[in-house]
Amino acid sequence: MAKPPSIRRQCEILATNRSSYYYKSKPIKPEDLKLMRKIDELYTEQPSRGSRSIARQLRRKGIKVNRKRVQRLMRLMGIEAVYPKPKTSRPYPGHKIYPYLLRNLAVDPKNWTMC
């Protein structure tokens, strides 16, 4: 019966580091879980809030917290502020561009007609 490949060989085949194979993730601290709950409540109230305003709200409520910590926990929870992202006005590549029909037309009161 053939021997299974070594851990080193398995990691080579999967193109991962051996340190990733041996890594054990740490459980989330209970105080972080409480803070995540508060962040979720504030985010549910107003999803347009980012890490800065959530950190400010938490400090107003008496919870001492750093913005970077709020940012890390929001990233861990998979939430981010809902607002228009850059490049939202870019046209779709396959969209037909219609010609501007008034380009060479002189606009002056003589050409206006009263309806």
Biopython code that builds the backbone (N, CA, C, O; Angstrom):
import numpy as np
from Bio.PDB.StructureBuilder import StructureBuilder

atoms = [
    (1, "MET", "N", (0.842, -1.175, 0.000)),
    (1, "MET", "CA", (0.000, 0.000, 0.000)),
    (1, "MET", "C", (0.891, 1.244, 0.000)),
    (1, "MET", "O", (1.860, 1.322, 0.756)),
    (2, "ALA", "N", (0.559, 2.201, -0.844)),
    (2, "ALA", "CA", (1.382, 3.400, -0.996)),
    (2, "ALA", "C", (1.194, 4.346, 0.181)),
    (2, "ALA", "O", (0.096, 4.492, 0.718)),
    (3, "LYS", "N", (2.272, 4.971, 0.560)),
    (3, "LYS", "CA", (2.250, 5.931, 1.650)),
    (3, "LYS", "C", (1.710, 7.275, 1.128)),
    (3, "LYS", "O", (2.079, 7.688, 0.029)),
    (4, "PRO", "N", (0.843, 7.965, 1.891)),
    (4, "PRO", "CA", (0.339, 9.264, 1.422)),
    (4, "PRO", "C", (1.484, 10.281, 1.369)),
    (4, "PRO", "O", (2.442, 10.175, 2.135)),
    (5, "PRO", "N", (1.389, 11.250, 0.483)),
    (5, "PRO", "CA", (2.469, 12.228, 0.377)),
    (5, "PRO", "C", (2.625, 13.027, 1.681)),
    (5, "PRO", "O", (1.679, 13.176, 2.455)),
    (6, "SER", "N", (3.809, 13.520, 1.895)),
    (6, "SER", "CA", (4.090, 14.283, 3.114)),
    (6, "SER", "C", (3.325, 15.602, 3.096)),
    (6, "SER", "O", (2.806, 16.024, 2.063)),
    (7, "ILE", "N", (3.267, 16.245, 4.266)),
    (7, "ILE", "CA", (2.592, 17.544, 4.371)),
    (7, "ILE", "C", (3.270, 18.540, 3.428)),
    (7, "ILE", "O", (2.609, 19.332, 2.756)),
    (8, "ARG", "N", (4.591, 18.481, 3.393)),
    (8, "ARG", "CA", (5.343, 19.372, 2.519)),
    (8, "ARG", "C", (4.926, 19.197, 1.063)),
    (8, "ARG", "O", (4.697, 20.180, 0.358)),
    (9, "ARG", "N", (4.827, 17.965, 0.620)),
    (9, "ARG", "CA", (4.450, 17.671, -0.761)),
    (9, "ARG", "C", (3.003, 18.082, -1.043)),
    (9, "ARG", "O", (2.704, 18.612, -2.113)),
    (10, "GLN", "N", (2.114, 17.840, -0.089)),
    (10, "GLN", "CA", (0.714, 18.232, -0.266)),
    (10, "GLN", "C", (0.594, 19.747, -0.433)),
    (10, "GLN", "O", (-0.158, 20.232, -1.279)),
    (11, "CYS", "N", (1.355, 20.493, 0.394)),
    (11, "CYS", "CA", (1.328, 21.953, 0.296)),
    (11, "CYS", "C", (1.913, 22.425, -1.029)),
    (11, "CYS", "O", (1.440, 23.408, -1.600)),
    (12, "GLU", "N", (2.927, 21.740, -1.517)),
    (12, "GLU", "CA", (3.501, 22.065, -2.820)),
    (12, "GLU", "C", (2.460, 21.871, -3.920)),
    (12, "GLU", "O", (2.317, 22.717, -4.803)),
    (13, "ILE", "N", (1.743, 20.768, -3.865)),
    (13, "ILE", "CA", (0.724, 20.462, -4.876)),
    (13, "ILE", "C", (-0.377, 21.515, -4.868)),
    (13, "ILE", "O", (-0.850, 21.941, -5.921)),
    (14, "LEU", "N", (-0.780, 21.930, -3.663)),
    (14, "LEU", "CA", (-1.854, 22.925, -3.536)),
    (14, "LEU", "C", (-1.361, 24.358, -3.678)),
    (14, "LEU", "O", (-2.161, 25.293, -3.675)),
    (15, "ALA", "N", (-0.050, 24.535, -3.803)),
    (15, "ALA", "CA", (0.568, 25.855, -3.939)),
    (15, "ALA", "C", (0.239, 26.755, -2.748)),
    (15, "ALA", "O", (-0.100, 27.926, -2.917)),
    (16, "THR", "N", (0.344, 26.197, -1.546)),
    (16, "THR", "CA", (0.144, 26.976, -0.314)),
    (16, "THR", "C", (1.384, 26.833, 0.567)),
    (16, "THR", "O", (2.174, 25.904, 0.398)),
    (17, "ASN", "N", (1.541, 27.749, 1.493)),
    (17, "ASN", "CA", (2.651, 27.682, 2.439)),
    (17, "ASN", "C", (2.337, 26.680, 3.534)),
    (17, "ASN", "O", (1.175, 26.470, 3.884)),
    (18, "ARG", "N", (3.374, 26.067, 4.071)),
    (18, "ARG", "CA", (3.155, 25.133, 5.174)),
    (18, "ARG", "C", (2.669, 25.867, 6.413)),
    (18, "ARG", "O", (1.932, 25.303, 7.222)),
    (19, "SER", "N", (3.079, 27.122, 6.567)),
    (19, "SER", "CA", (2.621, 27.902, 7.722)),
    (19, "SER", "C", (1.100, 28.080, 7.685)),
    (19, "SER", "O", (0.454, 28.127, 8.731)),
    (20, "SER", "N", (0.528, 28.178, 6.476)),
    (20, "SER", "CA", (-0.929, 28.272, 6.347)),
    (20, "SER", "C", (-1.589, 26.959, 6.764)),
    (20, "SER", "O", (-2.686, 26.964, 7.323)),
    (21, "TYR", "N", (-0.930, 25.846, 6.497)),
    (21, "TYR", "CA", (-1.469, 24.545, 6.870)),
    (21, "TYR", "C", (-1.531, 24.402, 8.389)),
    (21, "TYR", "O", (-2.501, 23.870, 8.928)),
    (22, "TYR", "N", (-0.494, 24.877, 9.075)),
    (22, "TYR", "CA", (-0.428, 24.726, 10.524)),
    (22, "TYR", "C", (-1.129, 25.846, 11.291)),
    (22, "TYR", "O", (-1.237, 25.772, 12.515)),
    (23, "TYR", "N", (-1.600, 26.867, 10.610)),
    (23, "TYR", "CA", (-2.200, 28.025, 11.279)),
    (23, "TYR", "C", (-3.511, 27.651, 11.968)),
    (23, "TYR", "O", (-4.371, 27.003, 11.373)),
    (24, "LYS", "N", (-3.653, 28.061, 13.215)),
    (24, "LYS", "CA", (-4.897, 27.883, 13.971)),
    (24, "LYS", "C", (-5.440, 29.275, 14.294)),
    (24, "LYS", "O", (-4.776, 30.060, 14.970)),
    (25, "SER", "N", (-6.633, 29.577, 13.817)),
    (25, "SER", "CA", (-7.192, 30.907, 14.066)),
    (25, "SER", "C", (-7.635, 31.032, 15.524)),
    (25, "SER", "O", (-8.103, 30.077, 16.143)),
    (26, "LYS", "N", (-7.470, 32.239, 16.041)),
    (26, "LYS", "CA", (-7.850, 32.502, 17.425)),
    (26, "LYS", "C", (-9.344, 32.813, 17.489)),
    (26, "LYS", "O", (-9.889, 33.422, 16.568)),
    (27, "PRO", "N", (-10.013, 32.397, 18.570)),
    (27, "PRO", "CA", (-11.435, 32.739, 18.702)),
    (27, "PRO", "C", (-11.595, 34.240, 18.957)),
    (27, "PRO", "O", (-10.695, 34.887, 19.493)),
    (28, "ILE", "N", (-12.742, 34.778, 18.571)),
    (28, "ILE", "CA", (-13.016, 36.197, 18.767)),
    (28, "ILE", "C", (-13.264, 36.452, 20.247)),
    (28, "ILE", "O", (-13.988, 35.705, 20.904)),
    (29, "LYS", "N", (-12.650, 37.523, 20.767)),
    (29, "LYS", "CA", (-12.782, 37.864, 22.179)),
    (29, "LYS", "C", (-14.218, 38.255, 22.494)),
    (29, "LYS", "O", (-14.905, 38.827, 21.647)),
    (30, "PRO", "N", (-14.684, 37.948, 23.723)),
    (30, "PRO", "CA", (-16.065, 38.311, 24.098)),
    (30, "PRO", "C", (-16.326, 39.817, 24.026)),
    (30, "PRO", "O", (-17.425, 40.227, 23.652)),
    (31, "GLU", "N", (-15.331, 40.658, 24.379)),
    (31, "GLU", "CA", (-15.549, 42.115, 24.310)),
    (31, "GLU", "C", (-15.660, 42.575, 22.853)),
    (31, "GLU", "O", (-16.357, 43.547, 22.564)),
    (32, "ASP", "N", (-14.973, 41.878, 21.929)),
    (32, "ASP", "CA", (-15.123, 42.196, 20.511)),
    (32, "ASP", "C", (-16.509, 41.793, 20.015)),
    (32, "ASP", "O", (-17.096, 42.488, 19.185)),
    (33, "LEU", "N", (-17.030, 40.689, 20.512)),
    (33, "LEU", "CA", (-18.377, 40.259, 20.130)),
    (33, "LEU", "C", (-19.426, 41.264, 20.581)),
    (33, "LEU", "O", (-20.371, 41.553, 19.848)),
    (34, "LYS", "N", (-19.257, 41.806, 21.808)),
    (34, "LYS", "CA", (-20.187, 42.828, 22.305)),
    (34, "LYS", "C", (-20.105, 44.080, 21.434)),
    (34, "LYS", "O", (-21.124, 44.673, 21.079)),
    (35, "LEU", "N", (-18.884, 44.466, 21.099)),
    (35, "LEU", "CA", (-18.677, 45.640, 20.269)),
    (35, "LEU", "C", (-19.252, 45.421, 18.865)),
    (35, "LEU", "O", (-19.827, 46.338, 18.280)),
    (36, "MET", "N", (-19.097, 44.223, 18.333)),
    (36, "MET", "CA", (-19.650, 43.903, 17.023)),
    (36, "MET", "C", (-21.171, 44.000, 17.030)),
    (36, "MET", "O", (-21.782, 44.424, 16.049)),
    (37, "ARG", "N", (-21.765, 43.610, 18.129)),
    (37, "ARG", "CA", (-23.221, 43.713, 18.279)),
    (37, "ARG", "C", (-23.661, 45.177, 18.218)),
    (37, "ARG", "O", (-24.634, 45.513, 17.542)),
    (38, "LYS", "N", (-22.925, 46.055, 18.940)),
    (38, "LYS", "CA", (-23.243, 47.490, 18.942)),
    (38, "LYS", "C", (-23.042, 48.086, 17.539)),
    (38, "LYS", "O", (-23.852, 48.888, 17.075)),
    (39, "ILE", "N", (-21.962, 47.684, 16.880)),
    (39, "ILE", "CA", (-21.691, 48.177, 15.526)),
    (39, "ILE", "C", (-22.815, 47.757, 14.589)),
    (39, "ILE", "O", (-23.256, 48.545, 13.753)),
    (40, "ASP", "N", (-23.277, 46.523, 14.727)),
    (40, "ASP", "CA", (-24.360, 46.029, 13.889)),
    (40, "ASP", "C", (-25.644, 46.815, 14.124)),
    (40, "ASP", "O", (-26.362, 47.125, 13.174)),
    (41, "GLU", "N", (-25.938, 47.138, 15.374)),
    (41, "GLU", "CA", (-27.139, 47.931, 15.682)),
    (41, "GLU", "C", (-27.060, 49.303, 15.026)),
    (41, "GLU", "O", (-28.025, 49.759, 14.412)),
    (42, "LEU", "N", (-25.895, 49.968, 15.158)),
    (42, "LEU", "CA", (-25.731, 51.291, 14.565)),
    (42, "LEU", "C", (-25.776, 51.227, 13.040)),
    (42, "LEU", "O", (-26.348, 52.101, 12.389)),
    (43, "TYR", "N", (-25.173, 50.195, 12.485)),
    (43, "TYR", "CA", (-25.166, 50.046, 11.035)),
    (43, "TYR", "C", (-26.576, 49.765, 10.515)),
    (43, "TYR", "O", (-26.956, 50.265, 9.456)),
    (44, "THR", "N", (-27.348, 48.974, 11.248)),
    (44, "THR", "CA", (-28.717, 48.655, 10.821)),
    (44, "THR", "C", (-29.588, 49.906, 10.840)),
    (44, "THR", "O", (-30.455, 50.077, 9.982)),
    (45, "GLU", "N", (-29.356, 50.785, 11.824)),
    (45, "GLU", "CA", (-30.103, 52.041, 11.886)),
    (45, "GLU", "C", (-29.864, 52.883, 10.640)),
    (45, "GLU", "O", (-30.799, 53.403, 10.031)),
    (46, "GLN", "N", (-28.594, 53.006, 10.275)),
    (46, "GLN", "CA", (-28.229, 53.852, 9.145)),
    (46, "GLN", "C", (-27.041, 53.231, 8.403)),
    (46, "GLN", "O", (-25.895, 53.410, 8.814)),
    (47, "PRO", "N", (-27.310, 52.500, 7.307)),
    (47, "PRO", "CA", (-26.251, 51.788, 6.596)),
    (47, "PRO", "C", (-25.235, 52.693, 5.896)),
    (47, "PRO", "O", (-24.196, 52.208, 5.449)),
    (48, "SER", "N", (-25.511, 53.987, 5.792)),
    (48, "SER", "CA", (-24.555, 54.877, 5.134)),
    (48, "SER", "C", (-23.421, 55.279, 6.068)),
    (48, "SER", "O", (-22.491, 55.967, 5.647)),
    (49, "ARG", "N", (-23.484, 54.861, 7.325)),
    (49, "ARG", "CA", (-22.419, 55.181, 8.269)),
    (49, "ARG", "C", (-21.187, 54.338, 7.999)),
    (49, "ARG", "O", (-21.274, 53.127, 7.795)),
    (50, "GLY", "N", (-20.045, 54.997, 8.003)),
    (50, "GLY", "CA", (-18.780, 54.305, 7.842)),
    (50, "GLY", "C", (-18.129, 54.083, 9.193)),
    (50, "GLY", "O", (-18.750, 54.306, 10.233)),
    (51, "SER", "N", (-16.889, 53.647, 9.181)),
    (51, "SER", "CA", (-16.185, 53.352, 10.426)),
    (51, "SER", "C", (-15.976, 54.600, 11.264)),
    (51, "SER", "O", (-16.006, 54.529, 12.493)),
    (52, "ARG", "N", (-15.763, 55.747, 10.620)),
    (52, "ARG", "CA", (-15.537, 56.991, 11.365)),
    (52, "ARG", "C", (-16.762, 57.403, 12.170)),
    (52, "ARG", "O", (-16.667, 57.687, 13.363)),
    (53, "SER", "N", (-17.910, 57.432, 11.507)),
    (53, "SER", "CA", (-19.112, 57.882, 12.218)),
    (53, "SER", "C", (-19.590, 56.848, 13.235)),
    (53, "SER", "O", (-20.144, 57.220, 14.269)),
    (54, "ILE", "N", (-19.390, 55.573, 12.968)),
    (54, "ILE", "CA", (-19.767, 54.543, 13.944)),
    (54, "ILE", "C", (-18.876, 54.654, 15.178)),
    (54, "ILE", "O", (-19.355, 54.544, 16.307)),
    (55, "ALA", "N", (-17.574, 54.872, 14.960)),
    (55, "ALA", "CA", (-16.658, 55.044, 16.100)),
    (55, "ALA", "C", (-17.060, 56.272, 16.916)),
    (55, "ALA", "O", (-17.025, 56.245, 18.146)),
    (56, "ARG", "N", (-17.441, 57.345, 16.228)),
    (56, "ARG", "CA", (-17.885, 58.571, 16.915)),
    (56, "ARG", "C", (-19.141, 58.298, 17.738)),
    (56, "ARG", "O", (-19.241, 58.742, 18.881)),
    (57, "GLN", "N", (-20.088, 57.580, 17.170)),
    (57, "GLN", "CA", (-21.330, 57.255, 17.885)),
    (57, "GLN", "C", (-21.036, 56.397, 19.118)),
    (57, "GLN", "O", (-21.621, 56.615, 20.178)),
    (58, "LEU", "N", (-20.150, 55.441, 18.984)),
    (58, "LEU", "CA", (-19.804, 54.582, 20.117)),
    (58, "LEU", "C", (-19.131, 55.380, 21.229)),
    (58, "LEU", "O", (-19.396, 55.152, 22.410)),
    (59, "ARG", "N", (-18.258, 56.320, 20.850)),
    (59, "ARG", "CA", (-17.620, 57.161, 21.865)),
    (59, "ARG", "C", (-18.632, 58.042, 22.569)),
    (59, "ARG", "O", (-18.508, 58.294, 23.767)),
    (60, "ARG", "N", (-19.640, 58.516, 21.835)),
    (60, "ARG", "CA", (-20.710, 59.320, 22.459)),
    (60, "ARG", "C", (-21.502, 58.490, 23.466)),
    (60, "ARG", "O", (-22.007, 59.015, 24.458)),
    (61, "LYS", "N", (-21.602, 57.184, 23.197)),
    (61, "LYS", "CA", (-22.321, 56.298, 24.119)),
    (61, "LYS", "C", (-21.444, 55.840, 25.274)),
    (61, "LYS", "O", (-21.889, 55.065, 26.120)),
    (62, "GLY", "N", (-20.185, 56.320, 25.316)),
    (62, "GLY", "CA", (-19.306, 55.990, 26.429)),
    (62, "GLY", "C", (-18.426, 54.774, 26.217)),
    (62, "GLY", "O", (-17.767, 54.319, 27.152)),
    (63, "ILE", "N", (-18.404, 54.244, 25.016)),
    (63, "ILE", "CA", (-17.565, 53.079, 24.724)),
    (63, "ILE", "C", (-16.265, 53.597, 24.113)),
    (63, "ILE", "O", (-16.276, 54.218, 23.050)),
    (64, "LYS", "N", (-15.153, 53.341, 24.786)),
    (64, "LYS", "CA", (-13.854, 53.780, 24.294)),
    (64, "LYS", "C", (-13.416, 52.849, 23.179)),
    (64, "LYS", "O", (-13.163, 51.666, 23.406)),
    (65, "VAL", "N", (-13.328, 53.393, 21.973)),
    (65, "VAL", "CA", (-12.981, 52.554, 20.824)),
    (65, "VAL", "C", (-12.216, 53.371, 19.794)),
    (65, "VAL", "O", (-12.464, 54.561, 19.605)),
    (66, "ASN", "N", (-11.293, 52.708, 19.142)),
    (66, "ASN", "CA", (-10.483, 53.299, 18.099)),
    (66, "ASN", "C", (-11.165, 53.063, 16.752)),
    (66, "ASN", "O", (-11.821, 52.039, 16.560)),
    (67, "ARG", "N", (-11.012, 54.016, 15.811)),
    (67, "ARG", "CA", (-11.625, 53.860, 14.490)),
    (67, "ARG", "C", (-11.064, 52.641, 13.755)),
    (67, "ARG", "O", (-11.800, 51.944, 13.056)),
    (68, "LYS", "N", (-9.781, 52.388, 13.910)),
    (68, "LYS", "CA", (-9.162, 51.241, 13.230)),
    (68, "LYS", "C", (-9.760, 49.923, 13.716)),
    (68, "LYS", "O", (-9.913, 48.980, 12.939)),
    (69, "ARG", "N", (-10.093, 49.864, 14.990)),
    (69, "ARG", "CA", (-10.709, 48.649, 15.538)),
    (69, "ARG", "C", (-12.101, 48.470, 14.950)),
    (69, "ARG", "O", (-12.483, 47.363, 14.569)),
    (70, "VAL", "N", (-12.861, 49.563, 14.877)),
    (70, "VAL", "CA", (-14.194, 49.510, 14.281)),
    (70, "VAL", "C", (-14.077, 49.075, 12.822)),
    (70, "VAL", "O", (-14.864, 48.258, 12.342)),
    (71, "GLN", "N", (-13.089, 49.628, 12.125)),
    (71, "GLN", "CA", (-12.865, 49.279, 10.729)),
    (71, "GLN", "C", (-12.562, 47.786, 10.574)),
    (71, "GLN", "O", (-13.098, 47.125, 9.684)),
    (72, "ARG", "N", (-11.704, 47.268, 11.440)),
    (72, "ARG", "CA", (-11.331, 45.849, 11.387)),
    (72, "ARG", "C", (-12.535, 44.964, 11.655)),
    (72, "ARG", "O", (-12.741, 43.963, 10.968)),
    (73, "LEU", "N", (-13.336, 45.332, 12.660)),
    (73, "LEU", "CA", (-14.508, 44.514, 13.008)),
    (73, "LEU", "C", (-15.569, 44.577, 11.913)),
    (73, "LEU", "O", (-16.225, 43.577, 11.619)),
    (74, "MET", "N", (-15.736, 45.756, 11.311)),
    (74, "MET", "CA", (-16.695, 45.868, 10.205)),
    (74, "MET", "C", (-16.256, 44.989, 9.036)),
    (74, "MET", "O", (-17.083, 44.336, 8.401)),
    (75, "ARG", "N", (-14.959, 44.976, 8.757)),
    (75, "ARG", "CA", (-14.432, 44.133, 7.686)),
    (75, "ARG", "C", (-14.634, 42.658, 8.019)),
    (75, "ARG", "O", (-14.964, 41.855, 7.146)),
    (76, "LEU", "N", (-14.432, 42.308, 9.292)),
    (76, "LEU", "CA", (-14.630, 40.932, 9.747)),
    (76, "LEU", "C", (-16.092, 40.514, 9.611)),
    (76, "LEU", "O", (-16.392, 39.369, 9.276)),
    (77, "MET", "N", (-16.997, 41.455, 9.876)),
    (77, "MET", "CA", (-18.435, 41.177, 9.775)),
    (77, "MET", "C", (-18.930, 41.218, 8.331)),
    (77, "MET", "O", (-20.028, 40.751, 8.032)),
    (78, "GLY", "N", (-18.119, 41.777, 7.444)),
    (78, "GLY", "CA", (-18.501, 41.855, 6.034)),
    (78, "GLY", "C", (-19.458, 42.985, 5.733)),
    (78, "GLY", "O", (-20.255, 42.880, 4.801)),
    (79, "ILE", "N", (-19.402, 44.073, 6.504)),
    (79, "ILE", "CA", (-20.268, 45.220, 6.233)),
    (79, "ILE", "C", (-19.417, 46.426, 5.865)),
    (79, "ILE", "O", (-18.295, 46.589, 6.343)),
    (80, "GLU", "N", (-19.979, 47.264, 5.002)),
    (80, "GLU", "CA", (-19.325, 48.511, 4.632)),
    (80, "GLU", "C", (-20.398, 49.546, 4.363)),
    (80, "GLU", "O", (-21.549, 49.206, 4.088)),
    (81, "ALA", "N", (-20.017, 50.804, 4.442)),
    (81, "ALA", "CA", (-20.970, 51.892, 4.249)),
    (81, "ALA", "C", (-21.571, 51.824, 2.850)),
    (81, "ALA", "O", (-20.884, 51.502, 1.880)),
    (82, "VAL", "N", (-22.866, 52.132, 2.760)),
    (82, "VAL", "CA", (-23.564, 52.119, 1.481)),
    (82, "VAL", "C", (-23.614, 53.558, 0.980)),
    (82, "VAL", "O", (-24.315, 54.395, 1.549)),
    (83, "TYR", "N", (-22.875, 53.842, -0.079)),
    (83, "TYR", "CA", (-22.857, 55.155, -0.695)),
    (83, "TYR", "C", (-22.412, 54.978, -2.143)),
    (83, "TYR", "O", (-21.850, 53.938, -2.488)),
    (84, "PRO", "N", (-22.653, 55.980, -2.999)),
    (84, "PRO", "CA", (-22.233, 55.833, -4.392)),
    (84, "PRO", "C", (-20.718, 55.685, -4.498)),
    (84, "PRO", "O", (-19.969, 56.530, -4.007)),
    (85, "LYS", "N", (-20.285, 54.640, -5.122)),
    (85, "LYS", "CA", (-18.862, 54.389, -5.295)),
    (85, "LYS", "C", (-18.356, 55.150, -6.524)),
    (85, "LYS", "O", (-19.169, 55.585, -7.340)),
    (86, "PRO", "N", (-17.051, 55.322, -6.680)),
    (86, "PRO", "CA", (-16.516, 56.004, -7.851)),
    (86, "PRO", "C", (-16.872, 55.286, -9.158)),
    (86, "PRO", "O", (-17.126, 54.081, -9.181)),
    (87, "LYS", "N", (-16.880, 56.051, -10.221)),
    (87, "LYS", "CA", (-17.131, 55.553, -11.574)),
    (87, "LYS", "C", (-18.528, 54.971, -11.750)),
    (87, "LYS", "O", (-18.710, 54.019, -12.510)),
    (88, "THR", "N", (-19.532, 55.541, -11.046)),
    (88, "THR", "CA", (-20.888, 55.031, -11.202)),
    (88, "THR", "C", (-21.555, 55.576, -12.454)),
    (88, "THR", "O", (-22.582, 55.048, -12.879)),
    (89, "SER", "N", (-20.991, 56.629, -13.060)),
    (89, "SER", "CA", (-21.599, 57.235, -14.235)),
    (89, "SER", "C", (-20.967, 56.765, -15.534)),
    (89, "SER", "O", (-21.222, 57.354, -16.584)),
    (90, "ARG", "N", (-20.167, 55.743, -15.492)),
    (90, "ARG", "CA", (-19.533, 55.243, -16.705)),
    (90, "ARG", "C", (-20.565, 54.519, -17.565)),
    (90, "ARG", "O", (-21.341, 53.714, -17.050)),
    (91, "PRO", "N", (-20.585, 54.797, -18.874)),
    (91, "PRO", "CA", (-21.553, 54.108, -19.737)),
    (91, "PRO", "C", (-21.169, 52.644, -19.939)),
    (91, "PRO", "O", (-19.996, 52.277, -19.883)),
    (92, "TYR", "N", (-22.161, 51.842, -20.168)),
    (92, "TYR", "CA", (-21.937, 50.433, -20.455)),
    (92, "TYR", "C", (-21.259, 50.340, -21.817)),
    (92, "TYR", "O", (-21.679, 51.027, -22.748)),
    (93, "PRO", "N", (-20.215, 49.505, -21.967)),
    (93, "PRO", "CA", (-19.471, 49.463, -23.232)),
    (93, "PRO", "C", (-20.327, 49.167, -24.471)),
    (93, "PRO", "O", (-20.051, 49.699, -25.546)),
    (94, "GLY", "N", (-21.344, 48.339, -24.338)),
    (94, "GLY", "CA", (-22.156, 47.978, -25.495)),
    (94, "GLY", "C", (-23.321, 48.918, -25.750)),
    (94, "GLY", "O", (-24.094, 48.702, -26.683)),
    (95, "HIS", "N", (-23.461, 49.965, -24.931)),
    (95, "HIS", "CA", (-24.603, 50.878, -25.059)),
    (95, "HIS", "C", (-24.452, 51.763, -26.300)),
    (95, "HIS", "O", (-23.371, 52.291, -26.559)),
    (96, "LYS", "N", (-25.547, 51.925, -27.072)),
    (96, "LYS", "CA", (-25.523, 52.736, -28.282)),
    (96, "LYS", "C", (-25.468, 54.214, -27.889)),
    (96, "LYS", "O", (-26.220, 54.659, -27.023)),
    (97, "ILE", "N", (-24.570, 54.971, -28.533)),
    (97, "ILE", "CA", (-24.462, 56.406, -28.278)),
    (97, "ILE", "C", (-25.271, 57.120, -29.352)),
    (97, "ILE", "O", (-24.980, 57.001, -30.542)),
    (98, "TYR", "N", (-26.290, 57.861, -28.925)),
    (98, "TYR", "CA", (-27.158, 58.568, -29.850)),
    (98, "TYR", "C", (-26.559, 59.925, -30.198)),
    (98, "TYR", "O", (-25.945, 60.559, -29.340)),
    (99, "PRO", "N", (-26.722, 60.386, -31.442)),
    (99, "PRO", "CA", (-26.140, 61.676, -31.833)),
    (99, "PRO", "C", (-26.907, 62.839, -31.199)),
    (99, "PRO", "O", (-28.108, 62.751, -30.944)),
    (100, "TYR", "N", (-26.176, 63.935, -30.951)),
    (100, "TYR", "CA", (-26.790, 65.145, -30.407)),
    (100, "TYR", "C", (-27.293, 65.964, -31.588)),
    (100, "TYR", "O", (-26.491, 66.513, -32.343)),
    (101, "LEU", "N", (-28.617, 66.056, -31.759)),
    (101, "LEU", "CA", (-29.224, 66.631, -32.951)),
    (101, "LEU", "C", (-29.171, 68.155, -32.984)),
    (101, "LEU", "O", (-29.346, 68.752, -34.047)),
    (102, "LEU", "N", (-28.935, 68.791, -31.847)),
    (102, "LEU", "CA", (-28.927, 70.258, -31.809)),
    (102, "LEU", "C", (-27.516, 70.834, -31.892)),
    (102, "LEU", "O", (-27.329, 72.021, -31.622)),
    (103, "ARG", "N", (-26.532, 70.039, -32.253)),
    (103, "ARG", "CA", (-25.128, 70.480, -32.212)),
    (103, "ARG", "C", (-24.865, 71.716, -33.081)),
    (103, "ARG", "O", (-24.265, 72.676, -32.597)),
    (104, "ASN", "N", (-25.287, 71.720, -34.324)),
    (104, "ASN", "CA", (-24.981, 72.830, -35.240)),
    (104, "ASN", "C", (-26.137, 73.812, -35.387)),
    (104, "ASN", "O", (-26.137, 74.619, -36.317)),
    (105, "LEU", "N", (-27.090, 73.764, -34.519)),
    (105, "LEU", "CA", (-28.253, 74.640, -34.597)),
    (105, "LEU", "C", (-27.999, 75.886, -33.777)),
    (105, "LEU", "O", (-27.642, 75.796, -32.603)),
    (106, "ALA", "N", (-28.180, 77.052, -34.384)),
    (106, "ALA", "CA", (-28.009, 78.320, -33.667)),
    (106, "ALA", "C", (-29.240, 78.529, -32.779)),
    (106, "ALA", "O", (-30.376, 78.480, -33.251)),
    (107, "VAL", "N", (-28.994, 78.759, -31.504)),
    (107, "VAL", "CA", (-30.093, 78.950, -30.558)),
    (107, "VAL", "C", (-30.238, 80.443, -30.303)),
    (107, "VAL", "O", (-29.428, 81.044, -29.597)),
    (108, "ASP", "N", (-31.283, 81.036, -30.888)),
    (108, "ASP", "CA", (-31.590, 82.447, -30.627)),
    (108, "ASP", "C", (-33.103, 82.610, -30.658)),
    (108, "ASP", "O", (-33.806, 81.751, -31.192)),
    (109, "PRO", "N", (-33.608, 83.687, -30.099)),
    (109, "PRO", "CA", (-35.070, 83.848, -29.987)),
    (109, "PRO", "C", (-35.805, 83.828, -31.312)),
    (109, "PRO", "O", (-37.000, 83.531, -31.329)),
    (110, "LYS", "N", (-35.132, 84.137, -32.452)),
    (110, "LYS", "CA", (-35.824, 84.116, -33.747)),
    (110, "LYS", "C", (-36.269, 82.703, -34.123)),
    (110, "LYS", "O", (-37.273, 82.530, -34.813)),
    (111, "ASN", "N", (-35.531, 81.705, -33.675)),
    (111, "ASN", "CA", (-35.856, 80.322, -34.028)),
    (111, "ASN", "C", (-36.915, 79.705, -33.110)),
    (111, "ASN", "O", (-37.430, 78.625, -33.400)),
    (112, "TRP", "N", (-37.236, 80.367, -32.030)),
    (112, "TRP", "CA", (-38.213, 79.818, -31.090)),
    (112, "TRP", "C", (-39.611, 79.989, -31.637)),
    (112, "TRP", "O", (-39.917, 81.015, -32.245)),
    (113, "THR", "N", (-40.454, 79.015, -31.433)),
    (113, "THR", "CA", (-41.861, 79.131, -31.833)),
    (113, "THR", "C", (-42.702, 79.037, -30.575)),
    (113, "THR", "O", (-42.393, 78.259, -29.672)),
    (114, "MET", "N", (-43.727, 79.798, -30.515)),
    (114, "MET", "CA", (-44.605, 79.770, -29.339)),
    (114, "MET", "C", (-45.606, 78.628, -29.493)),
    (114, "MET", "O", (-46.216, 78.466, -30.549)),
    (115, "CYS", "N", (-45.764, 77.871, -28.474)),
    (115, "CYS", "CA", (-46.659, 76.724, -28.533)),
    (115, "CYS", "C", (-48.044, 77.136, -28.115)),
    (115, "CYS", "O", (-48.955, 76.309, -28.096)),
]
sb = StructureBuilder()
sb.init_structure("model")
sb.init_model(0)
sb.init_chain("A")
sb.init_seg("    ")
for serial, (resi, resn, name, xyz) in enumerate(atoms, 1):
    if name == "N":
        sb.init_residue(resn, " ", resi, " ")
    sb.init_atom(name, np.array(xyz, "f"), 0.0, 1.0, " ", f" {name:<3s}", serial, name[0])
structure = sb.get_structure()
